[in-house]
């Protein structure tokens, strides 16, 4: 009983750390430096704030590592509810996590392009700046792809929350909303990219869902008696 409660607390703590690091990695160490459609200004911003950009890459790396741990913990929490659906949620989140890890490469390539290495002398500065913006855009596009995997994860976790008896069902419905938000953001941007600002606000509106769940895990925790009854019924 103490073990699953510790799992709950650890999951909530990891959720909150991931939220902080992920938010900084994307908005502080990336989005704030981008001048849309202006490669030269964007490259200049990164040169002037290169340490901030590097910190963003480190934050992404921390998210990548912690997501692996969180995936396993969430699987353990929800396995008694439905083993198959819990596995689907875990695989979807691991697929997302893999893409987050791979996406760090785009930031590292940008740093190499701006390193002034001799082998880059075959490019003039405007060409290098264009490549910098290309890989920064690729970082954004990969985020859209992993958002599709994340929407599946949220959808299944929402279902598991509702079917469980150890979490408030309202959290599950909030996850349904968040799932729809991420899916609309990813697919919508691919189909109708001109409405990108709207999709950004849609994703931001999903924050209360995960934040509520993270705080519930970290502070309130699992109803251990209910969890054990579900576990015993699934054996």
Biotite code that builds the C-alpha atoms (Angstrom):
import biotite.structure as struc

atoms = struc.array([
    struc.Atom([0.000, 0.000, 0.000], chain_id="A", res_id=1, res_name="UNK", atom_name="CA", element="C"),
    struc.Atom([2.855, 2.356, 0.828], chain_id="A", res_id=2, res_name="UNK", atom_name="CA", element="C"),
    struc.Atom([4.580, 1.400, -2.416], chain_id="A", res_id=3, res_name="UNK", atom_name="CA", element="C"),
    struc.Atom([1.752, 2.471, -4.722], chain_id="A", res_id=4, res_name="UNK", atom_name="CA", element="C"),
    struc.Atom([1.327, 5.696, -2.754], chain_id="A", res_id=5, res_name="UNK", atom_name="CA", element="C"),
    struc.Atom([5.015, 6.445, -3.277], chain_id="A", res_id=6, res_name="UNK", atom_name="CA", element="C"),
    struc.Atom([4.552, 5.676, -6.959], chain_id="A", res_id=7, res_name="UNK", atom_name="CA", element="C"),
    struc.Atom([1.707, 8.183, -7.061], chain_id="A", res_id=8, res_name="UNK", atom_name="CA", element="C"),
    struc.Atom([3.719, 10.910, -5.328], chain_id="A", res_id=9, res_name="UNK", atom_name="CA", element="C"),
    struc.Atom([6.731, 10.286, -7.554], chain_id="A", res_id=10, res_name="UNK", atom_name="CA", element="C"),
    struc.Atom([4.550, 10.418, -10.670], chain_id="A", res_id=11, res_name="UNK", atom_name="CA", element="C"),
    struc.Atom([3.073, 13.747, -9.620], chain_id="A", res_id=12, res_name="UNK", atom_name="CA", element="C"),
    struc.Atom([6.508, 15.193, -8.891], chain_id="A", res_id=13, res_name="UNK", atom_name="CA", element="C"),
    struc.Atom([7.862, 14.013, -12.245], chain_id="A", res_id=14, res_name="UNK", atom_name="CA", element="C"),
    struc.Atom([4.832, 15.461, -14.030], chain_id="A", res_id=15, res_name="UNK", atom_name="CA", element="C"),
    struc.Atom([5.505, 18.879, -12.499], chain_id="A", res_id=16, res_name="UNK", atom_name="CA", element="C"),
    struc.Atom([9.238, 18.796, -13.255], chain_id="A", res_id=17, res_name="UNK", atom_name="CA", element="C"),
    struc.Atom([8.531, 17.762, -16.847], chain_id="A", res_id=18, res_name="UNK", atom_name="CA", element="C"),
    struc.Atom([6.020, 20.606, -17.177], chain_id="A", res_id=19, res_name="UNK", atom_name="CA", element="C"),
    struc.Atom([8.575, 23.169, -16.009], chain_id="A", res_id=20, res_name="UNK", atom_name="CA", element="C"),
    struc.Atom([11.470, 21.809, -18.075], chain_id="A", res_id=21, res_name="UNK", atom_name="CA", element="C"),
    struc.Atom([9.299, 21.190, -21.151], chain_id="A", res_id=22, res_name="UNK", atom_name="CA", element="C"),
    struc.Atom([7.799, 24.669, -20.964], chain_id="A", res_id=23, res_name="UNK", atom_name="CA", element="C"),
    struc.Atom([11.218, 26.269, -20.645], chain_id="A", res_id=24, res_name="UNK", atom_name="CA", element="C"),
    struc.Atom([12.733, 24.087, -23.385], chain_id="A", res_id=25, res_name="UNK", atom_name="CA", element="C"),
    struc.Atom([10.062, 25.102, -25.888], chain_id="A", res_id=26, res_name="UNK", atom_name="CA", element="C"),
    struc.Atom([9.013, 28.617, -24.937], chain_id="A", res_id=27, res_name="UNK", atom_name="CA", element="C"),
    struc.Atom([12.108, 29.998, -23.162], chain_id="A", res_id=28, res_name="UNK", atom_name="CA", element="C"),
    struc.Atom([14.909, 28.236, -25.016], chain_id="A", res_id=29, res_name="UNK", atom_name="CA", element="C"),
    struc.Atom([13.268, 28.158, -28.430], chain_id="A", res_id=30, res_name="UNK", atom_name="CA", element="C"),
    struc.Atom([10.031, 30.039, -29.153], chain_id="A", res_id=31, res_name="UNK", atom_name="CA", element="C"),
    struc.Atom([11.209, 33.316, -27.593], chain_id="A", res_id=32, res_name="UNK", atom_name="CA", element="C"),
    struc.Atom([14.225, 33.399, -29.935], chain_id="A", res_id=33, res_name="UNK", atom_name="CA", element="C"),
    struc.Atom([12.402, 32.776, -33.208], chain_id="A", res_id=34, res_name="UNK", atom_name="CA", element="C"),
    struc.Atom([11.508, 35.608, -35.570], chain_id="A", res_id=35, res_name="UNK", atom_name="CA", element="C"),
    struc.Atom([9.022, 34.020, -37.938], chain_id="A", res_id=36, res_name="UNK", atom_name="CA", element="C"),
    struc.Atom([10.239, 34.058, -41.552], chain_id="A", res_id=37, res_name="UNK", atom_name="CA", element="C"),
    struc.Atom([13.374, 36.054, -40.706], chain_id="A", res_id=38, res_name="UNK", atom_name="CA", element="C"),
    struc.Atom([16.410, 33.766, -40.727], chain_id="A", res_id=39, res_name="UNK", atom_name="CA", element="C"),
    struc.Atom([18.975, 36.518, -40.136], chain_id="A", res_id=40, res_name="UNK", atom_name="CA", element="C"),
    struc.Atom([17.192, 38.006, -37.123], chain_id="A", res_id=41, res_name="UNK", atom_name="CA", element="C"),
    struc.Atom([16.586, 34.540, -35.669], chain_id="A", res_id=42, res_name="UNK", atom_name="CA", element="C"),
    struc.Atom([20.243, 33.562, -36.021], chain_id="A", res_id=43, res_name="UNK", atom_name="CA", element="C"),
    struc.Atom([21.287, 36.844, -34.395], chain_id="A", res_id=44, res_name="UNK", atom_name="CA", element="C"),
    struc.Atom([18.928, 36.217, -31.475], chain_id="A", res_id=45, res_name="UNK", atom_name="CA", element="C"),
    struc.Atom([20.425, 32.794, -30.889], chain_id="A", res_id=46, res_name="UNK", atom_name="CA", element="C"),
    struc.Atom([23.972, 34.139, -31.075], chain_id="A", res_id=47, res_name="UNK", atom_name="CA", element="C"),
    struc.Atom([23.125, 36.761, -28.477], chain_id="A", res_id=48, res_name="UNK", atom_name="CA", element="C"),
    struc.Atom([21.337, 34.238, -26.238], chain_id="A", res_id=49, res_name="UNK", atom_name="CA", element="C"),
    struc.Atom([23.294, 31.084, -27.017], chain_id="A", res_id=50, res_name="UNK", atom_name="CA", element="C"),
    struc.Atom([23.488, 30.036, -23.352], chain_id="A", res_id=51, res_name="UNK", atom_name="CA", element="C"),
    struc.Atom([19.706, 30.286, -23.070], chain_id="A", res_id=52, res_name="UNK", atom_name="CA", element="C"),
    struc.Atom([19.380, 28.181, -26.219], chain_id="A", res_id=53, res_name="UNK", atom_name="CA", element="C"),
    struc.Atom([21.770, 25.570, -24.777], chain_id="A", res_id=54, res_name="UNK", atom_name="CA", element="C"),
    struc.Atom([19.788, 25.497, -21.541], chain_id="A", res_id=55, res_name="UNK", atom_name="CA", element="C"),
    struc.Atom([16.698, 24.803, -23.624], chain_id="A", res_id=56, res_name="UNK", atom_name="CA", element="C"),
    struc.Atom([18.414, 21.756, -25.130], chain_id="A", res_id=57, res_name="UNK", atom_name="CA", element="C"),
    struc.Atom([19.392, 20.579, -21.642], chain_id="A", res_id=58, res_name="UNK", atom_name="CA", element="C"),
    struc.Atom([15.797, 21.040, -20.466], chain_id="A", res_id=59, res_name="UNK", atom_name="CA", element="C"),
    struc.Atom([14.606, 18.902, -23.390], chain_id="A", res_id=60, res_name="UNK", atom_name="CA", element="C"),
    struc.Atom([17.127, 16.227, -22.388], chain_id="A", res_id=61, res_name="UNK", atom_name="CA", element="C"),
    struc.Atom([15.809, 16.194, -18.827], chain_id="A", res_id=62, res_name="UNK", atom_name="CA", element="C"),
    struc.Atom([12.260, 15.822, -20.142], chain_id="A", res_id=63, res_name="UNK", atom_name="CA", element="C"),
    struc.Atom([13.379, 12.931, -22.349], chain_id="A", res_id=64, res_name="UNK", atom_name="CA", element="C"),
    struc.Atom([14.871, 11.029, -19.415], chain_id="A", res_id=65, res_name="UNK", atom_name="CA", element="C"),
    struc.Atom([12.068, 11.713, -16.941], chain_id="A", res_id=66, res_name="UNK", atom_name="CA", element="C"),
    struc.Atom([9.370, 10.776, -19.450], chain_id="A", res_id=67, res_name="UNK", atom_name="CA", element="C"),
    struc.Atom([10.754, 7.227, -19.570], chain_id="A", res_id=68, res_name="UNK", atom_name="CA", element="C"),
    struc.Atom([10.432, 6.907, -15.796], chain_id="A", res_id=69, res_name="UNK", atom_name="CA", element="C"),
    struc.Atom([6.989, 8.498, -15.708], chain_id="A", res_id=70, res_name="UNK", atom_name="CA", element="C"),
    struc.Atom([5.710, 6.145, -18.415], chain_id="A", res_id=71, res_name="UNK", atom_name="CA", element="C"),
    struc.Atom([6.618, 3.111, -16.314], chain_id="A", res_id=72, res_name="UNK", atom_name="CA", element="C"),
    struc.Atom([5.078, 4.580, -13.159], chain_id="A", res_id=73, res_name="UNK", atom_name="CA", element="C"),
    struc.Atom([1.797, 5.430, -14.903], chain_id="A", res_id=74, res_name="UNK", atom_name="CA", element="C"),
    struc.Atom([1.649, 1.920, -16.343], chain_id="A", res_id=75, res_name="UNK", atom_name="CA", element="C"),
    struc.Atom([1.988, 0.486, -12.841], chain_id="A", res_id=76, res_name="UNK", atom_name="CA", element="C"),
    struc.Atom([-0.771, 2.759, -11.510], chain_id="A", res_id=77, res_name="UNK", atom_name="CA", element="C"),
    struc.Atom([-3.299, 1.931, -14.232], chain_id="A", res_id=78, res_name="UNK", atom_name="CA", element="C"),
    struc.Atom([-2.424, -1.704, -14.965], chain_id="A", res_id=79, res_name="UNK", atom_name="CA", element="C"),
    struc.Atom([-5.053, -3.075, -12.521], chain_id="A", res_id=80, res_name="UNK", atom_name="CA", element="C"),
    struc.Atom([-7.797, -1.137, -14.356], chain_id="A", res_id=81, res_name="UNK", atom_name="CA", element="C"),
    struc.Atom([-7.032, -2.589, -17.780], chain_id="A", res_id=82, res_name="UNK", atom_name="CA", element="C"),
    struc.Atom([-3.687, -4.114, -18.665], chain_id="A", res_id=83, res_name="UNK", atom_name="CA", element="C"),
    struc.Atom([-4.150, -3.808, -22.432], chain_id="A", res_id=84, res_name="UNK", atom_name="CA", element="C"),
    struc.Atom([-5.202, -0.152, -22.410], chain_id="A", res_id=85, res_name="UNK", atom_name="CA", element="C"),
    struc.Atom([-2.450, 0.666, -19.922], chain_id="A", res_id=86, res_name="UNK", atom_name="CA", element="C"),
    struc.Atom([0.074, -0.852, -22.320], chain_id="A", res_id=87, res_name="UNK", atom_name="CA", element="C"),
    struc.Atom([-1.354, 1.165, -25.226], chain_id="A", res_id=88, res_name="UNK", atom_name="CA", element="C"),
    struc.Atom([-1.023, 4.360, -23.185], chain_id="A", res_id=89, res_name="UNK", atom_name="CA", element="C"),
    struc.Atom([2.546, 3.443, -22.219], chain_id="A", res_id=90, res_name="UNK", atom_name="CA", element="C"),
    struc.Atom([3.640, 2.630, -25.781], chain_id="A", res_id=91, res_name="UNK", atom_name="CA", element="C"),
    struc.Atom([2.074, 5.831, -27.096], chain_id="A", res_id=92, res_name="UNK", atom_name="CA", element="C"),
    struc.Atom([3.937, 7.884, -24.485], chain_id="A", res_id=93, res_name="UNK", atom_name="CA", element="C"),
    struc.Atom([7.193, 6.044, -25.191], chain_id="A", res_id=94, res_name="UNK", atom_name="CA", element="C"),
    struc.Atom([6.775, 6.765, -28.906], chain_id="A", res_id=95, res_name="UNK", atom_name="CA", element="C"),
    struc.Atom([6.300, 10.420, -28.016], chain_id="A", res_id=96, res_name="UNK", atom_name="CA", element="C"),
    struc.Atom([9.341, 10.304, -25.732], chain_id="A", res_id=97, res_name="UNK", atom_name="CA", element="C"),
    struc.Atom([11.504, 8.806, -28.479], chain_id="A", res_id=98, res_name="UNK", atom_name="CA", element="C"),
    struc.Atom([10.600, 11.695, -30.771], chain_id="A", res_id=99, res_name="UNK", atom_name="CA", element="C"),
    struc.Atom([11.380, 14.221, -28.030], chain_id="A", res_id=100, res_name="UNK", atom_name="CA", element="C"),
    struc.Atom([14.833, 12.668, -27.702], chain_id="A", res_id=101, res_name="UNK", atom_name="CA", element="C"),
    struc.Atom([15.415, 12.713, -31.448], chain_id="A", res_id=102, res_name="UNK", atom_name="CA", element="C"),
    struc.Atom([14.211, 16.307, -31.656], chain_id="A", res_id=103, res_name="UNK", atom_name="CA", element="C"),
    struc.Atom([17.086, 17.478, -29.460], chain_id="A", res_id=104, res_name="UNK", atom_name="CA", element="C"),
    struc.Atom([19.300, 16.765, -32.479], chain_id="A", res_id=105, res_name="UNK", atom_name="CA", element="C"),
    struc.Atom([17.705, 19.686, -34.349], chain_id="A", res_id=106, res_name="UNK", atom_name="CA", element="C"),
    struc.Atom([18.873, 22.099, -31.641], chain_id="A", res_id=107, res_name="UNK", atom_name="CA", element="C"),
    struc.Atom([22.356, 20.572, -31.592], chain_id="A", res_id=108, res_name="UNK", atom_name="CA", element="C"),
    struc.Atom([22.641, 20.924, -35.383], chain_id="A", res_id=109, res_name="UNK", atom_name="CA", element="C"),
    struc.Atom([21.737, 24.602, -35.035], chain_id="A", res_id=110, res_name="UNK", atom_name="CA", element="C"),
    struc.Atom([24.554, 25.025, -32.517], chain_id="A", res_id=111, res_name="UNK", atom_name="CA", element="C"),
    struc.Atom([26.999, 23.333, -34.905], chain_id="A", res_id=112, res_name="UNK", atom_name="CA", element="C"),
    struc.Atom([25.884, 25.529, -37.799], chain_id="A", res_id=113, res_name="UNK", atom_name="CA", element="C"),
    struc.Atom([26.621, 28.610, -35.695], chain_id="A", res_id=114, res_name="UNK", atom_name="CA", element="C"),
    struc.Atom([29.914, 27.311, -34.327], chain_id="A", res_id=115, res_name="UNK", atom_name="CA", element="C"),
    struc.Atom([32.039, 28.880, -37.080], chain_id="A", res_id=116, res_name="UNK", atom_name="CA", element="C"),
    struc.Atom([33.686, 25.561, -37.923], chain_id="A", res_id=117, res_name="UNK", atom_name="CA", element="C"),
    struc.Atom([36.049, 25.601, -40.938], chain_id="A", res_id=118, res_name="UNK", atom_name="CA", element="C"),
    struc.Atom([34.027, 23.051, -42.899], chain_id="A", res_id=119, res_name="UNK", atom_name="CA", element="C"),
    struc.Atom([31.094, 25.490, -42.916], chain_id="A", res_id=120, res_name="UNK", atom_name="CA", element="C"),
    struc.Atom([33.046, 28.083, -44.907], chain_id="A", res_id=121, res_name="UNK", atom_name="CA", element="C"),
    struc.Atom([31.552, 26.620, -48.103], chain_id="A", res_id=122, res_name="UNK", atom_name="CA", element="C"),
    struc.Atom([28.328, 28.382, -47.065], chain_id="A", res_id=123, res_name="UNK", atom_name="CA", element="C"),
    struc.Atom([27.902, 32.140, -46.905], chain_id="A", res_id=124, res_name="UNK", atom_name="CA", element="C"),
    struc.Atom([26.297, 33.642, -43.799], chain_id="A", res_id=125, res_name="UNK", atom_name="CA", element="C"),
    struc.Atom([22.837, 33.993, -45.342], chain_id="A", res_id=126, res_name="UNK", atom_name="CA", element="C"),
    struc.Atom([22.879, 30.318, -46.315], chain_id="A", res_id=127, res_name="UNK", atom_name="CA", element="C"),
    struc.Atom([23.912, 29.289, -42.800], chain_id="A", res_id=128, res_name="UNK", atom_name="CA", element="C"),
    struc.Atom([21.170, 31.436, -41.305], chain_id="A", res_id=129, res_name="UNK", atom_name="CA", element="C"),
    struc.Atom([18.637, 29.843, -43.659], chain_id="A", res_id=130, res_name="UNK", atom_name="CA", element="C"),
    struc.Atom([19.772, 26.387, -42.537], chain_id="A", res_id=131, res_name="UNK", atom_name="CA", element="C"),
    struc.Atom([19.491, 27.469, -38.907], chain_id="A", res_id=132, res_name="UNK", atom_name="CA", element="C"),
    struc.Atom([15.867, 28.488, -39.420], chain_id="A", res_id=133, res_name="UNK", atom_name="CA", element="C"),
    struc.Atom([15.208, 25.274, -41.374], chain_id="A", res_id=134, res_name="UNK", atom_name="CA", element="C"),
    struc.Atom([16.320, 23.073, -38.454], chain_id="A", res_id=135, res_name="UNK", atom_name="CA", element="C"),
    struc.Atom([14.479, 25.259, -35.957], chain_id="A", res_id=136, res_name="UNK", atom_name="CA", element="C"),
    struc.Atom([11.321, 24.788, -38.010], chain_id="A", res_id=137, res_name="UNK", atom_name="CA", element="C"),
    struc.Atom([12.036, 21.048, -38.086], chain_id="A", res_id=138, res_name="UNK", atom_name="CA", element="C"),
    struc.Atom([12.082, 21.118, -34.266], chain_id="A", res_id=139, res_name="UNK", atom_name="CA", element="C"),
    struc.Atom([8.577, 22.591, -34.346], chain_id="A", res_id=140, res_name="UNK", atom_name="CA", element="C"),
    struc.Atom([7.356, 20.055, -36.910], chain_id="A", res_id=141, res_name="UNK", atom_name="CA", element="C"),
    struc.Atom([8.621, 17.101, -34.879], chain_id="A", res_id=142, res_name="UNK", atom_name="CA", element="C"),
    struc.Atom([6.744, 18.533, -31.901], chain_id="A", res_id=143, res_name="UNK", atom_name="CA", element="C"),
    struc.Atom([3.567, 18.367, -33.979], chain_id="A", res_id=144, res_name="UNK", atom_name="CA", element="C"),
    struc.Atom([4.227, 14.700, -34.744], chain_id="A", res_id=145, res_name="UNK", atom_name="CA", element="C"),
    struc.Atom([4.856, 13.675, -31.149], chain_id="A", res_id=146, res_name="UNK", atom_name="CA", element="C"),
    struc.Atom([1.707, 15.610, -30.247], chain_id="A", res_id=147, res_name="UNK", atom_name="CA", element="C"),
    struc.Atom([-0.310, 13.003, -32.180], chain_id="A", res_id=148, res_name="UNK", atom_name="CA", element="C"),
    struc.Atom([1.158, 10.185, -30.079], chain_id="A", res_id=149, res_name="UNK", atom_name="CA", element="C"),
    struc.Atom([0.541, 12.234, -26.948], chain_id="A", res_id=150, res_name="UNK", atom_name="CA", element="C"),
    struc.Atom([-3.112, 12.767, -27.888], chain_id="A", res_id=151, res_name="UNK", atom_name="CA", element="C"),
    struc.Atom([-3.563, 8.987, -28.032], chain_id="A", res_id=152, res_name="UNK", atom_name="CA", element="C"),
    struc.Atom([-1.880, 8.607, -24.646], chain_id="A", res_id=153, res_name="UNK", atom_name="CA", element="C"),
    struc.Atom([-4.130, 11.246, -23.076], chain_id="A", res_id=154, res_name="UNK", atom_name="CA", element="C"),
    struc.Atom([-7.235, 9.698, -24.599], chain_id="A", res_id=155, res_name="UNK", atom_name="CA", element="C"),
    struc.Atom([-6.484, 6.256, -23.161], chain_id="A", res_id=156, res_name="UNK", atom_name="CA", element="C"),
    struc.Atom([-5.396, 7.605, -19.769], chain_id="A", res_id=157, res_name="UNK", atom_name="CA", element="C"),
    struc.Atom([-8.635, 9.586, -19.643], chain_id="A", res_id=158, res_name="UNK", atom_name="CA", element="C"),
    struc.Atom([-10.575, 6.378, -20.215], chain_id="A", res_id=159, res_name="UNK", atom_name="CA", element="C"),
    struc.Atom([-8.579, 4.564, -17.513], chain_id="A", res_id=160, res_name="UNK", atom_name="CA", element="C"),
    struc.Atom([-9.168, 7.381, -15.026], chain_id="A", res_id=161, res_name="UNK", atom_name="CA", element="C"),
    struc.Atom([-12.915, 7.248, -15.623], chain_id="A", res_id=162, res_name="UNK", atom_name="CA", element="C"),
    struc.Atom([-12.990, 3.445, -15.320], chain_id="A", res_id=163, res_name="UNK", atom_name="CA", element="C"),
    struc.Atom([-10.896, 3.489, -12.155], chain_id="A", res_id=164, res_name="UNK", atom_name="CA", element="C"),
    struc.Atom([-12.347, 4.069, -8.719], chain_id="A", res_id=165, res_name="UNK", atom_name="CA", element="C"),
    struc.Atom([-9.273, 5.712, -7.231], chain_id="A", res_id=166, res_name="UNK", atom_name="CA", element="C"),
    struc.Atom([-9.321, 8.999, -9.177], chain_id="A", res_id=167, res_name="UNK", atom_name="CA", element="C"),
    struc.Atom([-12.086, 11.601, -9.665], chain_id="A", res_id=168, res_name="UNK", atom_name="CA", element="C"),
    struc.Atom([-13.817, 10.966, -12.978], chain_id="A", res_id=169, res_name="UNK", atom_name="CA", element="C"),
    struc.Atom([-13.659, 14.663, -13.834], chain_id="A", res_id=170, res_name="UNK", atom_name="CA", element="C"),
    struc.Atom([-9.907, 14.270, -14.363], chain_id="A", res_id=171, res_name="UNK", atom_name="CA", element="C"),
    struc.Atom([-10.638, 11.711, -17.057], chain_id="A", res_id=172, res_name="UNK", atom_name="CA", element="C"),
    struc.Atom([-12.972, 14.069, -18.904], chain_id="A", res_id=173, res_name="UNK", atom_name="CA", element="C"),
    struc.Atom([-10.316, 16.795, -18.692], chain_id="A", res_id=174, res_name="UNK", atom_name="CA", element="C"),
    struc.Atom([-7.902, 14.365, -20.335], chain_id="A", res_id=175, res_name="UNK", atom_name="CA", element="C"),
    struc.Atom([-10.390, 13.790, -23.153], chain_id="A", res_id=176, res_name="UNK", atom_name="CA", element="C"),
    struc.Atom([-10.397, 17.551, -23.723], chain_id="A", res_id=177, res_name="UNK", atom_name="CA", element="C"),
    struc.Atom([-6.596, 17.679, -23.652], chain_id="A", res_id=178, res_name="UNK", atom_name="CA", element="C"),
    struc.Atom([-6.382, 14.774, -26.087], chain_id="A", res_id=179, res_name="UNK", atom_name="CA", element="C"),
    struc.Atom([-8.642, 16.587, -28.543], chain_id="A", res_id=180, res_name="UNK", atom_name="CA", element="C"),
    struc.Atom([-6.585, 19.753, -28.114], chain_id="A", res_id=181, res_name="UNK", atom_name="CA", element="C"),
    struc.Atom([-3.278, 18.100, -28.985], chain_id="A", res_id=182, res_name="UNK", atom_name="CA", element="C"),
    struc.Atom([-4.815, 16.233, -31.916], chain_id="A", res_id=183, res_name="UNK", atom_name="CA", element="C"),
    struc.Atom([-6.381, 19.400, -33.323], chain_id="A", res_id=184, res_name="UNK", atom_name="CA", element="C"),
    struc.Atom([-3.096, 21.268, -32.910], chain_id="A", res_id=185, res_name="UNK", atom_name="CA", element="C"),
    struc.Atom([-1.023, 18.623, -34.703], chain_id="A", res_id=186, res_name="UNK", atom_name="CA", element="C"),
    struc.Atom([-3.389, 17.639, -37.497], chain_id="A", res_id=187, res_name="UNK", atom_name="CA", element="C"),
    struc.Atom([-4.859, 21.113, -37.899], chain_id="A", res_id=188, res_name="UNK", atom_name="CA", element="C"),
    struc.Atom([-1.459, 22.698, -38.382], chain_id="A", res_id=189, res_name="UNK", atom_name="CA", element="C"),
    struc.Atom([-0.609, 20.138, -41.046], chain_id="A", res_id=190, res_name="UNK", atom_name="CA", element="C"),
    struc.Atom([-3.878, 20.729, -42.927], chain_id="A", res_id=191, res_name="UNK", atom_name="CA", element="C"),
    struc.Atom([-4.406, 24.467, -42.314], chain_id="A", res_id=192, res_name="UNK", atom_name="CA", element="C"),
    struc.Atom([-1.091, 25.966, -41.121], chain_id="A", res_id=193, res_name="UNK", atom_name="CA", element="C"),
    struc.Atom([-2.364, 29.537, -41.543], chain_id="A", res_id=194, res_name="UNK", atom_name="CA", element="C"),
    struc.Atom([-4.334, 29.117, -38.318], chain_id="A", res_id=195, res_name="UNK", atom_name="CA", element="C"),
    struc.Atom([-1.239, 28.226, -36.290], chain_id="A", res_id=196, res_name="UNK", atom_name="CA", element="C"),
    struc.Atom([-1.839, 30.892, -33.628], chain_id="A", res_id=197, res_name="UNK", atom_name="CA", element="C"),
    struc.Atom([-5.274, 29.435, -32.904], chain_id="A", res_id=198, res_name="UNK", atom_name="CA", element="C"),
    struc.Atom([-3.833, 25.943, -32.463], chain_id="A", res_id=199, res_name="UNK", atom_name="CA", element="C"),
    struc.Atom([-1.270, 27.295, -30.013], chain_id="A", res_id=200, res_name="UNK", atom_name="CA", element="C"),
    struc.Atom([-4.042, 28.706, -27.832], chain_id="A", res_id=201, res_name="UNK", atom_name="CA", element="C"),
    struc.Atom([-5.926, 25.409, -28.058], chain_id="A", res_id=202, res_name="UNK", atom_name="CA", element="C"),
    struc.Atom([-2.886, 23.523, -26.698], chain_id="A", res_id=203, res_name="UNK", atom_name="CA", element="C"),
    struc.Atom([-2.372, 26.078, -23.929], chain_id="A", res_id=204, res_name="UNK", atom_name="CA", element="C"),
    struc.Atom([-6.008, 25.579, -22.909], chain_id="A", res_id=205, res_name="UNK", atom_name="CA", element="C"),
    struc.Atom([-5.220, 21.901, -22.191], chain_id="A", res_id=206, res_name="UNK", atom_name="CA", element="C"),
    struc.Atom([-2.711, 22.739, -19.445], chain_id="A", res_id=207, res_name="UNK", atom_name="CA", element="C"),
    struc.Atom([-5.286, 22.568, -16.596], chain_id="A", res_id=208, res_name="UNK", atom_name="CA", element="C"),
    struc.Atom([-5.937, 18.890, -17.378], chain_id="A", res_id=209, res_name="UNK", atom_name="CA", element="C"),
    struc.Atom([-2.386, 17.653, -16.850], chain_id="A", res_id=210, res_name="UNK", atom_name="CA", element="C"),
    struc.Atom([-1.675, 20.168, -14.102], chain_id="A", res_id=211, res_name="UNK", atom_name="CA", element="C"),
    struc.Atom([-4.741, 19.034, -12.145], chain_id="A", res_id=212, res_name="UNK", atom_name="CA", element="C"),
    struc.Atom([-3.745, 15.393, -12.526], chain_id="A", res_id=213, res_name="UNK", atom_name="CA", element="C"),
    struc.Atom([-0.135, 16.094, -11.536], chain_id="A", res_id=214, res_name="UNK", atom_name="CA", element="C"),
    struc.Atom([-1.176, 18.003, -8.425], chain_id="A", res_id=215, res_name="UNK", atom_name="CA", element="C"),
    struc.Atom([-3.690, 15.315, -7.484], chain_id="A", res_id=216, res_name="UNK", atom_name="CA", element="C"),
    struc.Atom([-0.997, 12.641, -7.747], chain_id="A", res_id=217, res_name="UNK", atom_name="CA", element="C"),
    struc.Atom([1.590, 14.666, -5.835], chain_id="A", res_id=218, res_name="UNK", atom_name="CA", element="C"),
    struc.Atom([-0.681, 15.974, -3.049], chain_id="A", res_id=219, res_name="UNK", atom_name="CA", element="C"),
    struc.Atom([-3.770, 13.803, -2.729], chain_id="A", res_id=220, res_name="UNK", atom_name="CA", element="C"),
    struc.Atom([-2.371, 10.599, -4.183], chain_id="A", res_id=221, res_name="UNK", atom_name="CA", element="C"),
    struc.Atom([-4.218, 7.395, -4.939], chain_id="A", res_id=222, res_name="UNK", atom_name="CA", element="C"),
    struc.Atom([-7.136, 6.011, -2.950], chain_id="A", res_id=223, res_name="UNK", atom_name="CA", element="C"),
    struc.Atom([-5.098, 2.981, -1.941], chain_id="A", res_id=224, res_name="UNK", atom_name="CA", element="C"),
    struc.Atom([-8.042, 0.898, -0.704], chain_id="A", res_id=225, res_name="UNK", atom_name="CA", element="C"),
    struc.Atom([-9.846, 1.368, -4.016], chain_id="A", res_id=226, res_name="UNK", atom_name="CA", element="C"),
    struc.Atom([-6.655, 0.633, -5.964], chain_id="A", res_id=227, res_name="UNK", atom_name="CA", element="C"),
    struc.Atom([-6.144, -2.626, -4.062], chain_id="A", res_id=228, res_name="UNK", atom_name="CA", element="C"),
    struc.Atom([-9.751, -3.688, -4.650], chain_id="A", res_id=229, res_name="UNK", atom_name="CA", element="C"),
    struc.Atom([-9.338, -3.058, -8.386], chain_id="A", res_id=230, res_name="UNK", atom_name="CA", element="C"),
    struc.Atom([-6.040, -4.938, -8.358], chain_id="A", res_id=231, res_name="UNK", atom_name="CA", element="C"),
    struc.Atom([-7.552, -7.912, -6.554], chain_id="A", res_id=232, res_name="UNK", atom_name="CA", element="C"),
    struc.Atom([-10.454, -7.960, -9.006], chain_id="A", res_id=233, res_name="UNK", atom_name="CA", element="C"),
    struc.Atom([-8.108, -8.001, -11.980], chain_id="A", res_id=234, res_name="UNK", atom_name="CA", element="C"),
    struc.Atom([-6.090, -11.018, -10.805], chain_id="A", res_id=235, res_name="UNK", atom_name="CA", element="C"),
])
